[in-house]
């Protein structure tokens, strides 16, 4: 697509490293304005990034996404200073080697990977409605395909832990399920939404404690540069699937989700968290 991008605005969470950084650089190179909702600073040795920051083509909003007070303050700043958003990439995610809990008391994978993207969508829906693309891409994972069982009621406080195919995979399935469930109501507002697996990429997250030891050699040999994951997110946003909504894309193909019968109750849980814990404090 070759039209002028200068008035197009994308918001990317987790934009300062890994897939998010590569996606940021690609969009900047095509003339997009990028809003980065990040916890850590951008690399200081990247001239393209530093030029974009100086020219305010790239604008940063800092927040610890797991802290609702911090997140709310940053989202308020975005709503105050930005006029519209065309693309929302809920890209930030976590993967840990053990159970940990947010300040709100929920297990961290569920909080950051499932709950927070919903909150960001709800808070920024009005700005998305003012954009031209009106598209949301939620970064999921094909780890969800390997889950043998799933109970949305245990996500906030799991009984046990397994690396990759435990709370991490469950949180990504929850993300894709609510994406699928919310799509019709979003479509009524002119917004399309999809969840996407970016594939295996050589990022900090795929070599940390959340990765099973047997996967590390596989990661080192076969995982892609994070620019490949960024390309999958980019294509999911404005490529051949741009008319599809609610779908989960794996390797660029629409892939059915297991446990879809739990989608409605899961979405209701997220709505309660948002209205009772987040929006009520605004």
Backbone bond lengths (Angstrom), bond angles and torsions (degrees), N, CA, C in turn:
res aa  C-N    CA-C-N  psi(-1)  N-CA   C-N-CA  omega(-1)  CA-C   N-CA-C  phi
1 X - - - 1.463 - - 1.524 108.76 -
2 X 1.304 117.38 131.66 1.459 119.77 -169.37 1.521 114.68 -116.18
3 X 1.341 116.99 1.49 1.458 116.35 -176.66 1.526 111.29 -65.88
4 X 1.316 115.50 160.55 1.460 121.09 -178.76 1.514 110.95 -60.71
5 X 1.321 115.89 130.28 1.468 121.03 -176.48 1.524 112.74 -100.97
6 X 1.315 118.61 -0.57 1.460 119.58 -166.83 1.520 113.88 -60.42
7 X 1.328 117.29 -27.07 1.459 119.47 178.67 1.522 112.62 -96.64
8 X 1.333 116.93 2.32 1.457 120.71 179.75 1.523 110.55 -87.72
9 X 1.308 115.31 135.39 1.465 121.34 -175.11 1.525 109.77 -124.60
10 X 1.326 116.06 127.42 1.465 121.91 174.55 1.522 109.34 -116.73
11 X 1.318 116.53 135.39 1.459 120.38 171.85 1.521 108.37 -105.02
12 X 1.331 115.77 130.10 1.464 121.42 -178.22 1.519 109.02 -126.12
13 X 1.329 117.28 123.47 1.464 119.80 171.30 1.527 108.04 -87.89
14 X 1.323 116.53 148.30 1.459 119.89 -176.32 1.513 111.89 65.25
15 X 1.342 116.81 37.63 1.467 121.63 -171.55 1.521 114.29 -82.93
16 X 1.335 118.42 -9.79 1.464 119.66 -169.59 1.526 114.18 -94.65
17 X 1.343 117.17 1.51 1.472 119.35 -179.59 1.520 109.43 -154.96
18 X 1.336 115.27 161.05 1.457 121.11 171.88 1.512 114.33 58.22
19 X 1.321 115.49 -137.18 1.462 122.02 -178.22 1.525 110.88 -60.35
20 X 1.335 116.10 -41.33 1.466 119.98 -179.91 1.511 112.84 -60.34
21 X 1.323 116.85 -38.96 1.467 121.21 178.87 1.520 110.56 -67.48
22 X 1.322 116.89 -43.14 1.469 119.98 179.33 1.527 111.03 -65.48
23 X 1.322 116.66 -37.75 1.464 120.15 176.99 1.524 110.58 -66.41
24 X 1.318 116.12 -40.58 1.468 120.78 176.72 1.526 110.62 -58.60
25 X 1.320 116.67 -47.11 1.468 120.51 -178.49 1.528 111.66 -64.85
26 X 1.312 116.64 -38.15 1.472 119.04 179.63 1.526 110.67 -65.88
27 X 1.313 116.94 -46.00 1.461 119.76 -178.85 1.529 111.18 -65.82
28 X 1.321 116.99 -40.52 1.461 120.19 177.11 1.531 110.75 -60.37
29 X 1.321 116.77 -41.06 1.462 121.10 -178.53 1.522 111.67 -65.00
30 X 1.336 116.78 -22.54 1.462 121.30 179.63 1.526 112.19 -97.84
31 X 1.339 115.79 8.11 1.453 119.65 174.51 1.517 116.00 92.11
32 X 1.333 116.90 3.92 1.460 119.49 177.81 1.530 110.54 -70.13
33 X 1.313 116.00 152.42 1.454 121.80 163.12 1.531 106.91 -89.97
34 X 1.321 115.94 137.27 1.459 120.18 -177.19 1.520 110.10 -122.13
35 X 1.320 115.05 128.83 1.462 122.38 171.66 1.516 106.82 -100.96
36 X 1.317 116.88 123.66 1.453 121.49 -177.31 1.523 110.02 -108.42
37 X 1.320 116.68 115.04 1.460 121.56 174.34 1.516 106.38 -97.71
38 X 1.336 116.25 103.36 1.466 121.20 -165.89 1.521 111.50 -137.79
39 X 1.315 114.05 159.69 1.458 121.06 174.20 1.526 110.48 -100.34
40 X 1.335 116.23 -39.76 1.468 121.53 -177.17 1.524 110.36 -105.64
41 X 1.323 116.23 151.49 1.466 121.54 -176.99 1.527 111.59 -71.04
42 X 1.317 115.67 158.61 1.461 121.58 174.46 1.530 110.42 -70.59
43 X 1.341 117.63 155.25 1.461 120.10 176.91 1.522 111.34 -60.96
44 X 1.310 116.24 133.31 1.469 120.22 -177.01 1.526 112.44 -80.67
45 X 1.353 117.09 -12.48 1.465 119.62 -176.92 1.526 112.79 -97.69
46 X 1.329 116.56 9.74 1.472 120.31 178.77 1.527 108.18 -100.51
47 X 1.332 116.43 105.91 1.463 120.85 -173.62 1.523 112.09 -63.58
48 X 1.336 117.03 -38.22 1.472 120.03 -179.28 1.532 110.46 -62.77
49 X 1.313 115.70 -44.03 1.468 120.69 179.04 1.523 110.71 -64.87
50 X 1.327 116.20 -45.03 1.462 119.67 -177.68 1.527 111.48 -65.92
51 X 1.335 117.78 -36.60 1.472 120.94 175.59 1.523 110.47 -63.93
52 X 1.322 116.22 -43.18 1.470 120.31 -179.18 1.525 111.19 -65.05
53 X 1.322 116.75 -36.66 1.468 120.41 176.32 1.527 110.39 -64.91
54 X 1.327 116.01 -43.06 1.462 120.97 -178.28 1.535 111.00 -64.82
55 X 1.325 115.97 -39.02 1.468 121.42 -178.66 1.532 112.29 -84.66
56 X 1.320 116.41 -4.63 1.470 123.67 -178.19 1.529 112.68 62.91
57 X 1.318 115.50 22.99 1.460 119.68 167.22 1.532 108.30 -72.14
58 X 1.327 115.35 -27.87 1.458 123.84 174.66 1.521 108.00 -115.69
59 X 1.340 116.13 120.14 1.467 121.14 -176.92 1.526 108.82 -122.11
60 X 1.325 115.42 130.73 1.462 119.74 -174.39 1.527 111.86 -105.10
61 X 1.314 113.92 143.96 1.463 123.23 173.21 1.524 106.29 -131.22
62 X 1.326 116.08 117.79 1.464 120.74 -173.42 1.527 111.59 -90.80
63 X 1.330 116.10 138.24 1.466 120.78 175.34 1.518 110.70 -165.26
64 X 1.316 115.83 145.43 1.454 122.94 164.17 1.530 104.95 -86.00
65 X 1.319 116.54 107.34 1.456 120.23 -172.86 1.524 113.05 -63.39
66 X 1.323 117.09 -21.54 1.467 119.41 -178.75 1.524 112.62 -82.00
67 X 1.319 116.99 -6.61 1.470 122.79 -178.78 1.532 107.97 -109.30
68 X 1.327 116.59 108.54 1.460 120.29 -173.95 1.526 112.99 -60.75
69 X 1.321 117.48 -34.98 1.466 120.54 179.34 1.520 110.08 -64.26
70 X 1.317 115.93 -46.04 1.458 122.22 179.10 1.529 110.77 -64.83
71 X 1.323 116.08 -45.04 1.458 121.21 179.91 1.529 111.22 -62.05
72 X 1.321 115.42 -43.13 1.461 119.49 -179.49 1.526 112.00 -61.79
73 X 1.322 116.48 -41.13 1.463 120.36 179.71 1.533 110.88 -61.87
74 X 1.331 116.94 -41.82 1.463 119.77 -179.62 1.524 112.14 -70.32
75 X 1.316 116.85 -40.44 1.462 119.70 178.50 1.530 110.54 -64.96
76 X 1.309 116.79 -36.41 1.463 120.37 175.73 1.526 111.06 -61.60
77 X 1.329 116.76 -38.81 1.458 121.11 178.39 1.533 111.16 -66.63
78 X 1.323 116.12 -40.49 1.467 120.12 177.65 1.530 109.91 -61.40
79 X 1.328 116.53 -46.41 1.477 120.29 -179.22 1.525 111.66 -65.58
80 X 1.315 116.01 -28.81 1.465 120.65 -179.68 1.522 111.93 -75.97
81 X 1.333 116.86 -39.39 1.464 120.75 -169.44 1.528 115.36 -103.33
82 X 1.322 117.87 -16.41 1.462 119.88 -175.98 1.529 111.09 -108.96
83 X 1.340 115.79 142.87 1.460 120.34 -176.41 1.512 114.98 -90.36
84 X 1.336 116.48 -30.20 1.460 120.24 179.11 1.525 109.24 -162.38
85 X 1.341 114.79 163.87 1.463 122.02 173.43 1.524 107.42 -133.99
86 X 1.327 116.64 129.38 1.463 120.68 178.57 1.523 112.00 -89.83
87 X 1.328 115.90 -46.59 1.464 121.62 179.60 1.520 109.73 -124.20
88 X 1.327 116.20 133.43 1.465 121.91 173.25 1.516 107.82 -114.68
89 X 1.328 115.78 117.55 1.460 121.70 175.95 1.529 108.59 -105.53
90 X 1.331 116.58 101.44 1.458 121.06 172.37 1.529 106.53 -80.16
91 X 1.327 115.31 84.24 1.460 121.35 -170.23 1.530 113.50 -103.83
92 X 1.318 118.39 -27.01 1.465 120.64 -176.46 1.528 110.69 -62.75
93 X 1.327 115.54 142.13 1.459 120.28 177.69 1.509 110.53 -156.98
94 X 1.329 115.75 167.33 1.461 120.89 178.92 1.516 110.03 -131.14
95 X 1.326 115.03 152.58 1.462 122.65 173.10 1.516 107.37 -146.24
96 X 1.321 116.54 118.05 1.461 121.32 -175.95 1.526 111.24 -116.08
97 X 1.309 115.52 166.15 1.453 121.63 178.76 1.511 113.89 -91.27
98 X 1.330 116.00 3.54 1.469 120.48 179.87 1.524 108.45 -161.95
99 X 1.317 116.26 170.47 1.453 120.26 176.07 1.520 110.02 -69.65
100 X 1.323 116.32 136.61 1.463 120.69 171.89 1.517 106.98 -144.46
101 X 1.332 115.57 162.27 1.464 119.36 -171.33 1.521 111.41 -128.38
102 X 1.319 115.03 146.35 1.453 121.80 -179.65 1.520 110.60 -78.84
103 X 1.324 116.00 172.69 1.464 120.38 177.28 1.523 111.45 -64.28
104 X 1.339 116.48 -21.97 1.460 120.25 178.14 1.526 112.01 -84.26
105 X 1.340 116.86 -7.24 1.461 120.44 174.58 1.513 115.92 96.65
106 X 1.332 118.09 5.89 1.459 120.45 178.24 1.523 110.89 -102.86
107 X 1.327 115.99 153.55 1.457 120.98 179.09 1.527 108.94 -56.74
108 X 1.324 116.03 138.09 1.461 121.93 -166.45 1.532 113.58 -65.83
109 X 1.331 118.11 -37.26 1.467 118.80 178.27 1.523 110.36 -60.42
110 X 1.313 116.82 -46.93 1.462 120.84 179.32 1.523 110.67 -63.51
111 X 1.320 116.73 -42.99 1.468 120.17 -176.72 1.525 111.95 -61.96
112 X 1.329 115.88 -53.01 1.467 120.34 -173.54 1.527 112.19 -80.84
113 X 1.330 117.46 -39.81 1.462 120.47 -173.76 1.525 113.69 -84.45
114 X 1.340 117.27 -23.81 1.466 120.03 -175.02 1.525 113.16 -117.84
115 X 1.341 116.22 -51.17 1.465 120.74 -173.28 1.533 111.62 -73.52
116 X 1.321 116.82 -49.94 1.462 121.09 -173.99 1.544 112.88 -60.85
117 X 1.339 119.89 -42.00 1.465 118.19 176.31 1.535 112.87 -58.70
118 X 1.331 116.49 -35.29 1.469 119.61 176.82 1.529 110.40 -65.32
119 X 1.319 116.34 -44.64 1.468 120.46 179.57 1.527 110.62 -60.89
120 X 1.332 116.46 -45.40 1.465 120.30 -179.51 1.525 110.51 -60.78
121 X 1.329 116.68 -42.56 1.464 119.91 177.60 1.526 110.81 -60.68
122 X 1.312 116.98 -47.78 1.465 119.90 -178.27 1.532 111.39 -61.36
123 X 1.318 116.12 -41.78 1.465 120.84 -177.34 1.528 112.32 -70.81
124 X 1.327 117.17 -30.81 1.461 120.19 -174.15 1.525 112.96 -106.89
125 X 1.324 117.45 7.27 1.466 121.46 -177.73 1.524 111.73 -58.19
126 X 1.320 116.54 -38.38 1.463 119.61 -179.23 1.529 111.41 -64.97
127 X 1.337 116.92 -41.70 1.468 120.50 177.30 1.526 110.88 -66.25
128 X 1.339 117.39 -37.02 1.463 121.09 177.13 1.527 110.39 -63.29
129 X 1.316 115.84 -38.51 1.462 120.17 179.30 1.512 113.36 -63.41
130 X 1.336 116.57 -21.34 1.463 121.26 179.33 1.528 111.95 -90.70
131 X 1.326 117.14 -5.93 1.460 121.04 -179.25 1.510 111.89 -86.83
132 X 1.335 115.98 176.36 1.458 120.62 -179.68 1.532 112.11 -93.50
133 X 1.334 117.78 -37.92 1.462 120.12 -178.07 1.534 112.34 -81.83
134 X 1.331 116.69 -36.62 1.473 121.67 177.76 1.528 111.25 50.39
135 X 1.333 115.66 53.73 1.465 120.66 -173.42 1.525 111.14 -129.37
136 X 1.333 115.54 139.48 1.465 122.59 177.79 1.524 108.81 -121.92
137 X 1.324 116.30 128.43 1.465 122.13 176.04 1.523 108.26 -117.94
138 X 1.326 116.42 117.46 1.454 122.15 177.52 1.528 109.41 -100.39
139 X 1.329 117.05 121.38 1.465 120.96 -179.30 1.518 110.14 -75.80
140 X 1.329 115.18 113.07 1.463 121.68 -178.80 1.533 108.97 -109.61
141 X 1.314 117.68 -153.55 1.464 121.33 -178.86 1.522 109.70 -158.34
142 X 1.341 116.01 143.04 1.464 118.17 176.22 1.526 112.14 -73.96
143 X 1.337 117.43 -1.46 1.465 119.94 171.83 1.526 110.82 -58.00
144 X 1.313 116.85 -26.68 1.462 120.78 -179.04 1.531 111.46 -63.98
145 X 1.326 117.56 -23.99 1.461 121.30 -178.41 1.529 112.10 -69.89
146 X 1.330 116.47 -16.94 1.464 120.57 -175.33 1.524 113.41 -97.58
147 X 1.317 116.68 1.54 1.458 119.88 178.89 1.530 110.15 -72.21
148 X 1.335 116.12 128.25 1.463 121.46 177.88 1.527 111.33 -89.32
149 X 1.320 115.84 -25.76 1.459 120.18 177.38 1.524 109.39 -145.06
150 X 1.325 114.75 156.62 1.462 120.11 -176.89 1.520 108.71 -156.52
151 X 1.328 115.53 129.72 1.461 121.34 176.07 1.521 107.61 -135.98
152 X 1.333 116.99 108.02 1.461 120.44 -175.58 1.528 112.60 -60.56
153 X 1.334 116.72 -21.77 1.471 120.54 -177.78 1.520 112.45 -72.35
154 X 1.334 117.44 -16.55 1.471 120.69 -178.72 1.526 113.09 -99.74
155 X 1.332 117.55 -1.25 1.465 120.54 -174.02 1.527 113.06 -61.99
156 X 1.325 117.19 -39.14 1.465 120.55 -176.05 1.518 112.33 -72.19
157 X 1.334 116.63 -23.63 1.462 120.33 -178.20 1.531 109.42 -150.55
158 X 1.334 117.45 77.54 1.475 120.72 -176.45 1.527 112.30 -65.57
159 X 1.313 115.32 149.60 1.469 120.09 179.38 1.520 111.82 -77.77
160 X 1.336 116.99 -28.12 1.452 120.18 -178.38 1.516 111.41 -143.31
161 X 1.340 114.75 -177.15 1.470 119.07 -176.52 1.517 110.93 -140.84
162 X 1.332 115.11 135.42 1.453 123.06 168.44 1.517 107.67 -134.31
163 X 1.312 116.32 140.84 1.463 119.41 177.34 1.528 109.85 -69.05
164 X 1.299 115.54 142.10 1.458 126.23 174.56 1.524 113.56 66.78
165 X 1.355 118.34 -56.16 1.459 120.07 -176.49 1.526 111.88 -99.71
166 X 1.332 117.07 18.12 1.457 122.05 173.87 1.518 110.44 -102.70
167 X 1.336 117.71 -124.79 1.464 121.31 -178.98 1.529 114.48 -57.24
168 X 1.332 117.91 -32.15 1.464 119.55 178.40 1.529 110.61 -62.54
169 X 1.332 116.72 -55.03 1.462 120.33 -179.30 1.525 111.05 -61.87
170 X 1.335 116.25 -39.75 1.467 119.91 179.90 1.524 111.17 -63.57
171 X 1.331 116.39 -38.87 1.472 119.67 179.89 1.521 111.26 -68.36
172 X 1.329 116.78 -34.50 1.467 120.02 178.03 1.534 110.93 -73.52
173 X 1.333 117.32 -34.95 1.456 119.29 173.75 1.526 109.94 -64.22
174 X 1.336 116.28 -42.49 1.464 119.76 177.68 1.526 110.77 -58.49
175 X 1.334 116.45 -41.98 1.465 120.93 177.96 1.526 111.14 -59.80
176 X 1.333 116.26 -47.71 1.464 119.81 -178.64 1.527 111.75 -69.02
177 X 1.331 117.27 -34.31 1.463 119.91 178.91 1.524 112.03 -66.95
178 X 1.352 116.57 -44.03 1.465 115.77 179.88 1.532 111.19 -71.66
179 X 1.330 116.37 -29.07 1.466 120.08 174.37 1.525 110.05 -59.49
180 X 1.320 115.41 -46.26 1.462 121.51 178.97 1.528 110.98 -64.19
181 X 1.321 116.28 -41.13 1.463 121.63 -174.15 1.537 111.88 -72.13
182 X 1.325 116.70 -36.17 1.470 120.31 -174.48 1.526 112.48 -84.76
183 X 1.325 116.95 -12.23 1.464 120.98 -172.53 1.529 114.28 -55.20
184 X 1.337 119.41 -44.64 1.478 117.76 -178.87 1.520 113.59 -60.89
185 X 1.329 117.75 -41.73 1.473 119.25 -179.91 1.522 110.97 -70.24
186 X 1.330 117.42 -34.40 1.461 120.20 175.55 1.531 110.58 -66.17
187 X 1.327 116.16 -39.81 1.458 120.35 -179.38 1.527 111.13 -62.66
188 X 1.326 115.85 -33.18 1.472 119.80 177.16 1.525 111.30 -62.76
189 X 1.349 116.39 -25.20 1.465 121.88 176.41 1.534 111.87 -95.61
190 X 1.337 116.64 7.65 1.460 121.02 178.43 1.518 114.28 82.53
191 X 1.349 117.23 11.91 1.473 121.75 -176.53 1.522 109.92 -105.52
192 X 1.333 117.25 130.50 1.459 121.47 173.46 1.520 109.09 -101.97
193 X 1.328 115.50 148.33 1.462 120.61 -175.49 1.520 109.19 -143.53
194 X 1.332 116.40 136.53 1.462 121.67 179.71 1.528 109.67 -141.29
195 X 1.326 116.87 153.26 1.464 120.33 170.11 1.522 107.98 -110.71
196 X 1.331 115.68 146.53 1.462 120.94 -168.40 1.527 110.31 -140.16
197 X 1.325 116.29 132.96 1.461 120.11 168.49 1.525 107.91 -88.11
198 X 1.333 117.70 122.89 1.466 119.79 179.77 1.525 113.77 -82.19
199 X 1.354 116.72 2.48 1.457 120.16 -178.00 1.520 112.04 81.95
200 X 1.323 116.19 179.09 1.457 121.01 178.25 1.513 111.03 -80.09
201 X 1.322 116.59 121.22 1.465 121.49 -177.02 1.524 110.47 -128.93
202 X 1.320 115.62 147.83 1.467 120.66 179.69 1.524 109.52 -81.40
203 X 1.336 115.33 82.71 1.457 121.68 178.45 1.521 108.96 -116.50
204 X 1.321 115.30 171.24 1.465 119.51 177.29 1.528 110.67 -58.90
205 X 1.333 116.64 -37.22 1.457 120.16 -176.43 1.524 112.00 -65.97
206 X 1.351 117.88 -33.12 1.460 119.23 -176.69 1.528 113.21 -84.30
207 X 1.321 116.34 3.30 1.472 117.48 173.33 1.524 111.42 -122.87
208 X 1.336 116.86 10.60 1.463 118.41 -178.21 1.520 111.18 -90.60
209 X 1.329 116.06 -169.70 1.459 121.53 -173.55 1.521 113.61 -65.94
210 X 1.335 117.29 -15.96 1.454 119.91 -179.91 1.517 114.02 -77.06
211 X 1.325 117.38 -10.08 1.462 121.58 -177.93 1.531 109.81 -92.18
212 X 1.332 119.33 128.37 1.462 120.58 175.69 1.530 110.59 -58.75
213 X 1.326 116.14 144.86 1.468 119.86 -175.60 1.525 112.98 -58.12
214 X 1.341 116.71 -36.08 1.465 118.79 -177.94 1.522 112.19 -67.67
215 X 1.355 116.50 -18.50 1.460 120.26 -178.56 1.529 112.99 -84.76
216 X 1.329 117.63 -16.84 1.471 119.69 -174.94 1.534 112.50 -62.29
217 X 1.363 119.14 -47.87 1.472 117.86 177.12 1.524 112.43 -61.59
218 X 1.341 117.14 -36.73 1.469 121.20 177.60 1.517 109.58 -63.35
219 X 1.319 114.70 -43.94 1.468 119.91 178.15 1.521 110.95 -59.18
220 X 1.324 116.23 -46.78 1.460 120.49 -176.31 1.530 112.55 -66.10
221 X 1.326 116.45 -33.36 1.459 120.74 -176.74 1.528 113.56 -86.59
222 X 1.323 116.17 -39.18 1.462 118.77 -165.47 1.529 115.58 -118.21
223 X 1.323 118.56 -17.59 1.459 118.89 -178.66 1.530 109.87 -71.02
224 X 1.323 115.56 153.81 1.463 122.23 -174.06 1.519 112.32 -91.51
225 X 1.327 114.93 165.27 1.460 120.28 168.55 1.531 107.68 -63.28
226 X 1.343 118.28 144.51 1.467 119.63 -177.14 1.524 115.00 -59.09
227 X 1.321 118.37 -15.51 1.466 119.79 174.83 1.528 111.05 -64.00
228 X 1.339 117.00 -26.38 1.468 120.02 177.33 1.532 110.22 -69.25
229 X 1.323 116.44 -43.14 1.462 119.98 176.07 1.513 111.63 -63.21
230 X 1.337 115.92 -39.53 1.468 120.13 177.55 1.522 110.72 -61.88
231 X 1.329 117.08 -38.89 1.465 120.80 178.85 1.519 111.42 -63.40
232 X 1.329 116.45 -37.36 1.474 119.25 178.72 1.533 110.84 -66.31
233 X 1.306 116.80 -39.60 1.468 119.43 177.69 1.521 110.46 -67.17
234 X 1.315 116.21 -42.67 1.467 121.72 179.06 1.522 110.50 -60.04
235 X 1.332 116.55 -48.21 1.474 120.55 -178.89 1.528 110.70 -65.44
236 X 1.313 116.57 -36.36 1.464 120.01 178.24 1.524 111.14 -63.73
237 X 1.330 115.31 -31.48 1.469 120.00 -177.76 1.514 112.47 -77.99
238 X 1.332 117.71 -47.47 1.468 119.24 -171.77 1.523 113.48 -129.89
239 X 1.336 116.95 14.36 1.457 120.83 178.69 1.514 112.95 -93.92
240 X 1.317 116.83 -147.55 1.474 121.69 -171.22 1.531 113.28 -69.04
241 X 1.338 117.14 -19.04 1.471 119.71 -179.11 1.522 112.83 -93.41
242 X 1.325 117.59 10.11 1.464 119.49 -171.05 1.520 113.70 -65.46
243 X 1.327 117.65 -19.08 1.466 119.70 178.02 1.529 112.27 -87.90
244 X 1.325 116.92 -12.00 1.471 120.33 -178.94 1.517 109.91 -82.81
245 X 1.317 116.23 145.42 1.464 118.75 176.89 1.522 110.38 -136.56
246 X 1.329 115.52 146.59 1.449 121.46 179.55 1.512 115.06 82.52
247 X 1.331 117.28 -5.13 1.462 120.56 -172.18 1.531 111.86 -85.02
248 X 1.347 114.78 159.36 1.465 122.53 170.00 1.513 107.51 -106.41
249 X 1.332 116.50 122.18 1.456 122.10 -179.41 1.520 110.38 -102.75
250 X 1.326 116.47 122.37 1.457 122.82 176.43 1.522 107.63 -125.53
251 X 1.329 117.27 121.53 1.467 122.71 -173.78 1.526 110.63 55.65
252 X 1.340 114.96 36.13 1.453 120.85 177.24 1.514 115.10 78.62
253 X 1.336 117.64 0.30 1.462 120.93 -176.79 1.531 110.68 -113.17
254 X 1.336 115.59 143.05 1.459 120.08 176.16 1.524 108.81 -66.15
255 X 1.324 116.09 125.28 1.464 122.40 -173.83 1.521 109.97 -124.43
256 X 1.333 118.04 128.72 1.466 120.24 -179.10 1.528 111.84 -64.87
257 X 1.325 115.07 149.37 1.459 121.54 178.19 1.518 110.35 -103.44
258 X 1.339 115.84 136.83 1.456 120.27 171.36 1.533 109.21 -77.71
259 X 1.311 115.28 162.00 1.471 122.92 175.09 1.532 113.16 62.77
260 X 1.346 116.10 26.74 1.467 119.55 -178.24 1.525 113.03 -62.56
261 X 1.335 116.84 -21.88 1.465 120.06 -179.45 1.528 112.21 -63.78
262 X 1.349 116.41 -17.36 1.463 120.18 -179.97 1.534 112.94 -90.84
263 X 1.315 116.73 -2.50 1.458 120.86 -174.15 1.516 114.32 -59.43
264 X 1.332 116.84 -44.06 1.468 120.65 -175.93 1.528 111.46 -65.10
265 X 1.326 117.21 -45.52 1.467 120.28 179.58 1.520 111.19 -66.60
266 X 1.322 116.50 -38.23 1.457 120.79 177.58 1.526 110.61 -62.07
267 X 1.321 117.14 -45.74 1.456 120.45 179.25 1.531 110.53 -62.18
268 X 1.309 117.27 -39.09 1.470 120.62 176.99 1.521 111.26 -62.02
269 X 1.327 116.93 -38.35 1.469 121.13 177.10 1.522 110.48 -61.79
270 X 1.321 117.02 -44.73 1.463 121.14 179.94 1.526 111.03 -65.41
271 X 1.315 116.53 -39.56 1.471 120.62 177.74 1.530 110.75 -60.46
272 X 1.320 116.33 -40.24 1.470 120.64 178.62 1.519 111.27 -66.00
273 X 1.334 116.41 -45.16 1.466 120.06 178.29 1.524 109.70 -58.17
274 X 1.331 115.21 -45.68 1.463 119.36 -178.19 1.525 112.48 -64.03
275 X 1.310 116.36 -49.67 1.468 119.08 -175.71 1.520 113.25 -71.07
276 X 1.331 117.14 -36.23 1.466 120.47 -175.04 1.529 113.64 -86.88
277 X 1.343 116.69 -32.67 1.468 119.46 -173.49 1.521 113.39 -106.76
278 X 1.318 116.96 -26.44 1.461 119.12 -173.28 1.521 112.15 -110.51
279 X 1.323 115.60 -64.41 1.467 119.53 -175.82 1.527 112.19 -62.68
280 X 1.325 116.02 -31.92 1.481 119.75 -177.55 1.511 111.43 -64.49
281 X 1.363 117.55 -22.35 1.468 121.24 -178.72 1.525 112.13 -92.77
282 X 1.324 117.23 -6.63 1.466 120.17 -175.60 1.530 110.43 -68.57
